[in-house]
Amino acid sequence: MIEYKILHDLEQIAEISFKEFKTTEYIVNFLKSNGIKIDKVLDTGCFGTIDFGKSKTVAIRADIDALPINADKTEAKHLCGHHLHTSALLLILQKIVKREITPDVNIRCIFQPAEEIVSGARIIIDNGGLDGVDEIYGIHVDPEIELGTYGIKPGELMAGSNHFHITLTGKGTHGAYPHLGNDLIVAAADLINMAQKIVSRKINPLYESLITFGKIEGGTAGNILPSELRIDGTFRYFKDELLEFLKSELENCCKSIEEFYNIKIDLVIEDGTPPVINDEGLSLKIIDLFENNGEKVVKNIPKSMGGEDFALYQKIVPGVFVRVGIKEGEEVVPLHNINFKVPDKALDCAVKFWEILLKNI
């Protein structure tokens, strides 16, 4: 089937964030061959418009990048299902231009790069991808939801996410004479422990949040105290007011450790993504629509502490991010697992989602 050919083609040319050159070329060629207007082709990724002369424009978005599977990041694999998202968008656009479905809105199609490093949405926005858009919708495969079922949750869905980098600098010395230098290892341990108390003792326990330290790098031998040490981490939240609070408290932790150990600490907090918060009215409308069409819908899906830059679009226009179930059998292979794979039949479900939505929006 042509539908599965597209899915398999994209699977074979998997590329990491901002390196999706072949993928972009494939998408552009498909759009051109189907007479779909491309508004802008970026270094990677693109967006276009099907204009029916309507007063309302709806954006539909797919992410196109894959994940690296080796240390040098020279090999990639679709371990998050983005090739299915892209295939479904291409196929629904083809149905529209063939007049198999006729939306009562203009369609802005967005093929976004670099979702895996939560950077691509900003580039789409900065290049005018949301100009004139009234609403936006996106999908993501979910290996914990049964195949043929859609997860649609009004309100909070995924956490806001920021990554940070901490560099500790001091005077290196022999491990037997710590008093002659600065022990950055102990300082880092205290910093990590102190930071965990931000969430456990300074934030309302009913407000979901976390701070994770995932990488510590420093030192050359067990009996040498290093002169530099680096820590990388991330924090997550749902309430907007927690963003500045977490930033401020991390800075306070760094200042306290810096003063106590007489060392220098540099904290860099990257621009992150806000929480994915589905528009209540649109979500309820879609739930009713799909249930009335006889589709299976789960509404009580748990919130996720994972981040997703679809949230940046939702800061500009109302939008809904929907889970498309792909689970078959009892075993769950999670996203990003090296053995993750989407079943072909899930593409039918994703295309059906777009078809029902765009016929009735």
Rosetta blueprint (number, residue, H / E / L):
1 M L
2 I H
3 E H
4 Y H
5 K H
6 I H
7 L H
8 H H
9 D H
10 L H
11 E H
12 Q H
13 I L
14 A L
15 E L
16 I L
17 S L
18 F L
19 K L
20 E L
21 F H
22 K H
23 T H
24 T H
25 E H
26 Y H
27 I H
28 V H
29 N H
30 F H
31 L H
32 K H
33 S H
34 N L
35 G L
36 I L
37 K E
38 I E
39 D E
40 K E
41 V E
42 L L
43 D L
44 T L
45 G L
46 C E
47 F E
48 G E
49 T E
50 I E
51 D L
52 F L
53 G L
54 K L
55 S L
56 K L
57 T E
58 V E
59 A E
60 I E
61 R E
62 A E
63 D E
64 I L
65 D L
66 A L
67 L E
68 P E
69 I L
70 N L
71 A L
72 D L
73 K L
74 T L
75 E L
76 A E
77 K E
78 H L
79 L L
80 C L
81 G L
82 H H
83 H H
84 L H
85 H H
86 T H
87 S H
88 A H
89 L H
90 L H
91 L H
92 I H
93 L H
94 Q H
95 K H
96 I H
97 V H
98 K L
99 R L
100 E L
101 I L
102 T L
103 P L
104 D L
105 V L
106 N E
107 I E
108 R E
109 C E
110 I E
111 F E
112 Q E
113 P L
114 A L
115 E L
116 E L
117 I L
118 V L
119 S L
120 G H
121 A H
122 R H
123 I H
124 I H
125 I H
126 D H
127 N L
128 G L
129 G L
130 L L
131 D L
132 G L
133 V L
134 D L
135 E E
136 I E
137 Y E
138 G E
139 I E
140 H E
141 V E
142 D E
143 P E
144 E E
145 I E
146 E E
147 L L
148 G L
149 T E
150 Y E
151 G E
152 I L
153 K L
154 P L
155 G E
156 E E
157 L E
158 M E
159 A L
160 G E
161 S E
162 N E
163 H E
164 F E
165 H E
166 I E
167 T E
168 L E
169 T E
170 G L
171 K L
172 G L
173 T E
174 H E
175 G L
176 A L
177 Y L
178 P H
179 H H
180 L H
181 G L
182 N L
183 D L
184 L H
185 I H
186 V H
187 A H
188 A H
189 A H
190 D H
191 L H
192 I H
193 N H
194 M H
195 A H
196 Q H
197 K H
198 I H
199 V H
200 S H
201 R H
202 K H
203 I L
204 N L
205 P L
206 L L
207 Y L
208 E L
209 S E
210 L E
211 I E
212 T E
213 F E
214 G E
215 K E
216 I E
217 E E
218 G E
219 G L
220 T L
221 A L
222 G L
223 N L
224 I E
225 L E
226 P L
227 S L
228 E E
229 L E
230 R E
231 I E
232 D E
233 G E
234 T E
235 F E
236 R E
237 Y E
238 F L
239 K L
240 D L
241 E H
242 L H
243 L H
244 E H
245 F H
246 L H
247 K H
248 S H
249 E H
250 L H
251 E H
252 N H
253 C H
254 C H
255 K H
256 S H
257 I H
258 E H
259 E H
260 F H
261 Y H
262 N L
263 I L
264 K E
265 I E
266 D E
267 L E
268 V E
269 I E
270 E L
271 D L
272 G L
273 T E
274 P L
275 P L
276 V E
277 I E
278 N E
279 D L
280 E H
281 G H
282 L H
283 S H
284 L H
285 K H
286 I H
287 I H
288 D H
289 L H
290 F H
291 E H
292 N H
293 N L
294 G L
295 E L
296 K E
297 V E
298 V E
299 K L
300 N L
301 I L
302 P L
303 K L
304 S E
305 M L
306 G L
307 G L
308 E L
309 D L
310 F H
311 A H
312 L H
313 Y H
314 Q H
315 K L
316 I L
317 V L
318 P L
319 G E
320 V E
321 F E
322 V E
323 R E
324 V E
325 G E
326 I E
327 K E
328 E L
329 G L
330 E L
331 E L
332 V L
333 V L
334 P L
335 L L
336 H L
337 N L
338 I L
339 N L
340 F L
341 K L
342 V L
343 P L
344 D L
345 K H
346 A H
347 L H
348 D H
349 C H
350 A H
351 V H
352 K H
353 F H
354 W H
355 E H
356 I H
357 L H
358 L H
359 K H
360 N H
361 I L
